[in-house]
Amino acid sequence: MKGECPRCSQPIRDADALEKHLVSAHGFDESRAHTTAARYTGVLVPASAGEDHADHRCPSCGTEIACDWKTVADIRRQSKSLALIATFLEQKMDGTFARKPRVKTFDLDEARRLVGEGMSVSAVARALGASRMTLTRDLKKA
């Protein structure tokens, strides 16, 4: 991601280039340039961060640097989760909480008896309040 130098507004392509620019153009020593460049890693993502902007290590000193873009993504993910929880709570308070429908249960012995008496599987399913396919599958299993 492209940015600019915080001191002179010269365009800089990444944190490594910023570090070199601070040393050459502004007379920073290497450790101060490194600290300043590391502070701007959320704006200028170093090439070592990769596509997903994961944590990376400083090429100079090996210190692990957490990318600010990763932090922003975590905050967005948490806010989406909190918004979803808030929506569920609002629905629950309104009495409109949408859940997965409860599975209807039926007595398999009763179904066997009715089928044995000559009722069709569809008629037994209607009488017991179950799906015809569920009843057929359960009768085959037993």
C-alpha positions in Angstrom: 0.0 0.0 0.0 1.4 3.4 -0.9 1.8 6.3 1.5 4.0 9.3 2.1 6.8 10.3 4.4 5.5 11.9 7.6 8.1 14.6 7.5 8.2 15.8 3.8 5.2 14.2 2.2 7.3 12.4 -0.4 5.5 9.3 -1.8 6.7 6.1 -0.3 5.7 2.6 -1.4 6.2 0.5 1.8 7.7 0.7 5.3 11.1 -0.6 4.1 11.4 2.3 1.6 10.2 4.7 4.4 13.0 3.5 6.6 15.6 4.0 3.9 14.2 7.5 3.1 14.3 8.6 6.7 18.0 7.7 6.9 19.1 9.2 3.6 16.9 12.3 3.3 16.3 13.3 7.0 19.5 12.1 8.7 17.8 9.7 11.1 20.0 7.0 12.6 18.9 3.4 11.7 17.2 2.6 15.0 15.2 5.8 15.0 14.2 5.3 11.3 13.2 1.8 12.1 11.0 2.8 15.0 9.4 5.6 13.0 8.8 3.2 10.0 7.4 0.5 12.4 4.9 3.1 13.8 3.5 3.6 10.3 3.1 -0.1 9.4 -0.7 0.2 9.6 -0.6 2.8 6.7 2.4 1.4 4.9 2.2 -2.4 4.9 5.7 -3.8 4.3 6.1 -6.3 1.4 6.9 -9.0 4.1 3.3 -8.7 5.4 1.9 -10.6 2.4 -1.7 -10.4 1.0 -3.4 -11.2 4.3 -1.3 -8.6 6.3 -0.4 -11.1 8.9 2.1 -10.4 11.7 5.7 -10.0 10.3 9.2 -9.6 11.5 11.3 -6.5 11.1 14.1 -7.2 8.5 16.6 -5.2 10.5 16.2 -6.4 14.1 13.8 -9.4 13.9 11.2 -7.9 16.2 7.7 -9.1 15.6 5.4 -6.3 14.4 1.6 -6.7 14.5 0.1 -5.2 11.4 -2.6 -2.5 12.1 -4.6 -3.8 9.2 -5.0 -7.1 11.0 -6.1 -5.3 14.1 -8.8 -3.4 12.0 -10.0 -6.7 10.6 -10.3 -8.2 14.1 -12.3 -5.2 15.3 -14.6 -5.4 12.3 -15.2 -9.1 12.9 -16.0 -8.5 16.5 -18.4 -5.6 15.7 -20.2 -7.9 13.2 -20.5 -10.6 15.9 -21.8 -8.0 18.5 -24.3 -6.7 16.0 -25.6 -10.2 15.4 -25.9 -10.9 19.1 -27.8 -7.6 19.5 -30.2 -8.5 16.7 -30.9 -11.9 18.4 -31.6 -10.2 21.7 -33.9 -7.6 20.1 -35.9 -10.4 18.4 -36.1 -12.4 21.6 -37.4 -9.3 23.5 -40.0 -8.7 20.7 -41.0 -12.4 20.7 -40.0 -12.8 17.1 -36.9 -14.9 17.6 -36.5 -17.1 14.6 -35.2 -20.6 15.3 -34.8 -23.7 13.4 -38.2 -25.5 13.5 -38.4 -28.3 16.0 -38.1 -31.8 14.7 -41.5 -33.6 15.0 -41.2 -37.0 16.6 -43.4 -39.9 16.1 -43.8 -43.4 17.5 -42.1 -45.8 15.1 -44.0 -48.8 16.6 -47.3 -47.0 15.9 -46.2 -46.3 12.3 -45.3 -50.0 11.8 -48.7 -51.0 13.2 -50.6 -48.6 10.9 -48.7 -49.7 7.8 -49.3 -53.3 8.8 -53.0 -52.7 9.0 -52.9 -51.6 5.4 -52.5 -47.8 5.5 -50.3 -46.2 2.9 -47.0 -44.7 4.0 -48.3 -41.2 2.9 -51.5 -41.6 5.0 -49.5 -42.8 8.1 -47.1 -39.8 7.7 -50.1 -37.4 7.5 -51.7 -39.1 10.6 -48.5 -38.9 12.6 -47.5 -35.4 11.4 -44.2 -36.5 9.9 -42.6 -36.3 6.5 -43.3 -39.2 4.2 -39.6 -39.5 3.4 -38.6 -39.4 7.1 -41.1 -42.1 7.8 -40.0 -44.3 4.8 -36.3 -43.9 5.9 -37.0 -44.8 9.5 -39.1 -47.8 8.5 -36.3 -49.1 6.3 -33.7 -48.7 9.1 -35.8 -50.6 11.6 
